[in-house]
Amino acid sequence: MAKENPERMNQWQKHVEALNSSKLSRRAFCEKNGLKVSTLDYWRQRLGDVKEKEKKERGLISVQIQDESESGVDLRIGKITVTVKPGFDRTLLTDVLRILGAQC
């Protein structure tokens, strides 16, 4: 295998870091920056970043929970906030989280 160009690796490291700090989906980030999603995914794997495919296979999405005492809980998923109040519909919440997870 040929030795990798350090400048190229450095450029892709910057792209990966920019993606991680952008809060954009991979697709939106690539469209904005003129990149291919498959190439970005390759470099994310090559540089040791967590692969999106592995996260989806394990069913993981990044969720922050903000406690609002007995009035409910706010789930922050990227830029989206889902408020869950006592007596919520579990099936509906499951469907919403599944859809949001597929888009992250």
Secondary structure as UniProt FT lines:
FT   HELIX           6..22
FT   HELIX           26..33
FT   HELIX           37..46
FT   TURN            47..48
FT   HELIX           52..57
FT   TURN            58..59
FT   STRAND          64..67
FT   HELIX           69..71
FT   STRAND          73..77
FT   TURN            78..79
FT   STRAND          80..84
FT   TURN            86..87
FT   HELIX           90..103
//
